[in-house]
Amino acid sequence: MLIVTILGVLLGFGYWLMTFLLQRIWQHIPSRMTPHDFLPKTPISVIVAAKNESSQISSLVSHLLAQNYPGELVEFIIIDDHSDDDMVERLYEMDLPRNFHVLKANEESGKKAAITQGVEFASGELMVTTDADCIMDPAWLLSIAWLYETRQPKFIAGPVLFYAESNLFERFQSLDFLGMMLITGAGIKSHRFYMANGANMAFEKSTFLAVEGYKGNRHIASGDDMFLISKVARQFPKGSIYFNKNLDGVVRTVAAPTLSGFFRQRIRWGSKNTASKDVTLKWILAWVLLTSLWLVFFWWTKFGLVVLFLKMMGDFLLLRAASRYFGRRDLMKVFLPAFLMHTFYIALIGALSLFWKRVKWR
């Protein structure tokens, strides 16, 4: 039991230190604001791989068409990945402009194959990806173009948040996601590890071709974001990847409404983490998992409350910083129940994702 106690204290202190450093790094990322007089010059291709999104596609199209980006510099490409609902019919019923393209996926299915097809079809210089169940502000593309034109990165990771929460379960997911965005930005800023979300990322077409796209990991259902950013990080110099810390650049989507949907989503995310080649990220994920597992099984021991307090303070500092920046301080009202839910779900999902390999992106 002495060894278990020492391990717990070490995990607790390490967890607190890790979260403290992450939120300090986050504070050093410049908070950008797109200039009102910015006139973009970059041709952009927005790529959406969609499957069975009949109920969401109209909302996405309206938000894409509302972008205040010059029409001659942007095209929108939706790839139908073998849907069996009426999503495509709904798209054809809309009065879409000439720069809006609807493609039927090739014989190969899956999100990576659909995005690859979209990149090959695209005529723009900068590829921007999002998902069919997302919405964004009118200045979204402007914020990405401004960062690209002022810093010339090869890859841009953007923030994705949940919105319109209606209960504690959804608020917990939203708060948890805020923390993930802070960690994403801090990892990129530190050049230590790289994360991204396919609902909001951008990369040069030439960069995608240079790293050979998803070659080597197309067999894994998830990870169109993580594998691509890792490839870019390995092949290009430090400073080639940026996090778009700009409130204009936020993409929003809804949290999983059911427990089963939440578990499927997080196991899918966990499967791509286990396949990642990013050693630092694996160490961080392992530390979070081990700390949560220790608390689930040994919280009742002599120093259990100490370890619990250390993890709680680490999570509090990190989530407070994220919620303040993104204007969601209201979510901190559910911090205590969310903290307990986070500890248990990390322990369960983390363990399951190590063994559960049968995942689908939709």
Order of alpha helices (4+ residues) and beta strands (2+ residues): alpha-beta-alpha-beta-alpha-beta-alpha-beta-beta-alpha-beta-beta-alpha-beta-alpha-alpha-beta-beta-alpha-alpha-alpha-alpha
